[in-house]
Amino acid sequence: MRFLRNHVVPTVACLGRGVLVCFLAALPGAGCQSESTGYQVTVEAGSTDRIQAVASFDVPAELAENILVLRAISRDPLPVQIHEGKGWFILDQLDAGKSISFSLDIGQQKSYPAIGASQDSTGVTFARNGQEIFRYNSTIKPLPDGQVNPLFERGGYIHPVYTPSSRLITNDYPPNHLHHHGIWAAWTNTRFQGRTPDFWNMGDSTGTVLPRGLDEVWAGPVLSGFKSRHRYMDLSTMPAQPALEESWEGRLYAVDENRPFHLFDLHVHQTTATDSALILPEYRYGGVGFRGHDDWEGADHAYFLTSEGKDRSNGHATHARWCHIGGYVDGHFAGVAILSHPDNFRAPEPMRIHPTEPFFNWAPSQDGDWAITPEEPFDATYRFAVMDDPPDAKLIDQLWEDFAHPVKTTVSAQP
């Protein structure tokens, strides 16, 4: 593996801009003194109690090349990471109806923990203090020993995923469903140019999803992430025809290490590869899926809870804002809450909750026929809260509100 040194600001140096700002900041008295920019950033909680809220603001153009920090009385300074023109930070806590103003300063007075990105020829691993959080597999991954059908070989997905206590919660190439891969995306029942390719059940040899490139990787004290591309190939005709072009953007947030969860987002964007639409008839699954740990196999070993209070017995084909799937790993509970953004197609989305396997899928096709056309691409954004504890519905509701309705930020001149 090689560490992405081109994304790192050296320790004890007031340098940096772009995708990584203040990755390693100066220690007290090391030469980087705080300097006011003359701006303040005001944050309003709105109607929700906030906890580890991901927030951003438009950075004044003249500050785009500086190391920035937010300061307020009786609070620890918050690092700011400039990414794609915005200043990103994580607000530890703010009660509903309250607001707080921070001084926007240049310079740092302490070092901040950050999430590192280690890239090799087959993908990128994100870790914090040497502890792996998840890996994106950017190339086709070989089948496990004993499996010989190359039709199932797949890349362009996230696996493994670990909880804060380093418990593995995902599975890859499970023997009973070799086409399941941690966190992945595919469509099942489709019509394309008069044919019916299945991009999900790859053993049928009518469709597949190919990784096309890992285009960008970044790391920093607030958010780290990647951008990648995939292509949906119709194999039911010769030569094979491209049906969809797909891009992923993953963002992993450096929440407080004392909080019992990791937090990351996945945005999926799909456009047609030709002038032909991909028609998606009504079906019970297809889209972004999650496959859980081996220990969760069986009707009594995986536990589901939706935002509407439903479980495995009554949650399938219902609609929800979030769904938690979990179970015991090495005698300890672990799981993930998968949050659906309200801007997603057919939100609150219908769900596939499998009756016996540790599988979950947001499945918009459950609500009837639809299509991805040259004029209407498909976009979906999900937030994953990976946890060690059994699901706390109040906490997950709070995390969903932060995701769906971020805090309001305002940049103004300091009084």
Secondary structure as GFF3:
##gff-version 3
##sequence-region A 1 415
A	DSSP	beta_strand	2	3	.	.	.	ID=ss1
A	DSSP	three_ten_helix	5	7	.	.	.	ID=ss2
A	DSSP	beta_strand	35	44	.	.	.	ID=ss3
A	DSSP	beta_strand	50	58	.	.	.	ID=ss4
A	DSSP	three_ten_helix	61	63	.	.	.	ID=ss5
A	DSSP	beta_strand	68	71	.	.	.	ID=ss6
A	DSSP	beta_strand	78	83	.	.	.	ID=ss7
A	DSSP	beta_strand	86	94	.	.	.	ID=ss8
A	DSSP	beta_strand	99	106	.	.	.	ID=ss9
A	DSSP	beta_strand	115	120	.	.	.	ID=ss10
A	DSSP	beta_strand	123	128	.	.	.	ID=ss11
A	DSSP	beta_strand	131	137	.	.	.	ID=ss12
A	DSSP	three_ten_helix	150	152	.	.	.	ID=ss13
A	DSSP	beta_strand	157	161	.	.	.	ID=ss14
A	DSSP	beta_strand	183	186	.	.	.	ID=ss15
A	DSSP	three_ten_helix	202	204	.	.	.	ID=ss16
A	DSSP	beta_strand	207	218	.	.	.	ID=ss17
A	DSSP	beta_strand	223	234	.	.	.	ID=ss18
A	DSSP	beta_strand	241	253	.	.	.	ID=ss19
A	DSSP	beta_strand	261	272	.	.	.	ID=ss20
A	DSSP	beta_strand	278	280	.	.	.	ID=ss21
A	DSSP	beta_strand	287	291	.	.	.	ID=ss22
A	DSSP	three_ten_helix	294	296	.	.	.	ID=ss23
A	DSSP	beta_strand	303	306	.	.	.	ID=ss24
A	DSSP	beta_strand	322	329	.	.	.	ID=ss25
A	DSSP	beta_strand	332	340	.	.	.	ID=ss26
A	DSSP	beta_strand	351	353	.	.	.	ID=ss27
A	DSSP	beta_strand	359	362	.	.	.	ID=ss28
A	DSSP	three_ten_helix	364	367	.	.	.	ID=ss29
A	DSSP	beta_strand	370	372	.	.	.	ID=ss30
A	DSSP	beta_strand	378	387	.	.	.	ID=ss31
A	DSSP	alpha_helix	393	404	.	.	.	ID=ss32
A	DSSP	beta_strand	408	413	.	.	.	ID=ss33
###
